[in-house]
Amino acid sequence: MNKYKNAGLIAGFLLIVLGLTSLILTLVGIHWAFLGWVEQFGRLFAFVFKIIMVIAGAVVFIMARTDWEQERKECA
């Protein structure tokens, strides 16, 4: 699983950055073009979706940074 660590870090970071910037841009009235389909379902859905993007990105980032071998050694 170690070979996928960098991919997890990048994916988590991108989710966090895209989620946060889309939330900030929404405050100004601008939207990311590739997230335009989310806005079609309503403002509440779009807001919740963006919050979930940030939370999921943080979870992926944290899980990718966790050293599972060290965790197994500490539990044994």
C-alpha positions in Angstrom: 0.0 0.0 0.0 3.0 2.2 0.3 3.3 2.8 -3.4 -0.2 4.5 -3.4 0.8 6.9 -0.6 1.7 9.8 -2.9 -1.5 9.3 -4.9 -3.6 9.5 -1.7 -1.8 12.6 -0.6 -2.3 14.3 -3.9 -6.0 13.3 -4.2 -6.7 14.4 -0.6 -5.0 17.7 -1.1 -6.8 18.4 -4.4 -10.2 17.6 -2.8 -9.5 19.9 0.1 -8.3 22.7 -2.2 -11.1 22.4 -4.7 -13.7 22.2 -2.0 -12.4 25.2 -0.1 -11.9 27.3 -3.1 -15.3 26.5 -4.5 -16.9 27.5 -1.2 -15.0 30.8 -1.2 -15.8 31.5 -4.8 -19.5 30.8 -4.1 -19.4 33.7 -1.5 -18.4 36.0 -4.3 -20.9 34.6 -6.8 -18.4 32.7 -9.0 -18.5 29.0 -9.6 -15.9 26.5 -11.0 -17.0 25.5 -14.5 -16.4 21.7 -13.9 -18.6 21.8 -10.8 -21.5 23.5 -12.5 -23.5 20.3 -12.6 -23.6 20.4 -8.8 -25.3 23.8 -8.8 -28.2 22.4 -10.9 -29.5 20.5 -7.9 -29.9 23.6 -5.7 -27.8 25.8 -3.4 -28.2 23.5 -0.3 -27.1 20.4 -2.2 -24.1 22.3 -3.7 -23.1 23.6 -0.3 -23.3 20.2 1.3 -21.5 18.6 -1.6 -18.6 21.0 -1.2 -18.4 20.5 2.5 -18.3 16.8 1.9 -15.5 17.3 -0.6 -13.4 19.1 2.0 -14.1 16.5 4.7 -13.4 13.5 2.4 -10.2 15.2 1.3 -9.1 15.6 4.8 -9.9 11.9 5.6 -8.0 10.7 2.5 -5.1 12.9 3.3 -4.9 11.7 6.9 -5.3 8.0 5.9 -2.5 8.3 3.3 -0.2 9.8 5.9 -0.8 7.1 8.5 2.0 4.6 8.9 0.0 1.4 9.2 3.0 -0.8 9.9 3.9 1.3 13.0 0.2 1.2 14.1 0.3 -2.6 13.9 3.5 -2.7 15.9 2.1 -0.5 18.7 -1.1 -2.5 19.0 0.7 -5.8 19.3 
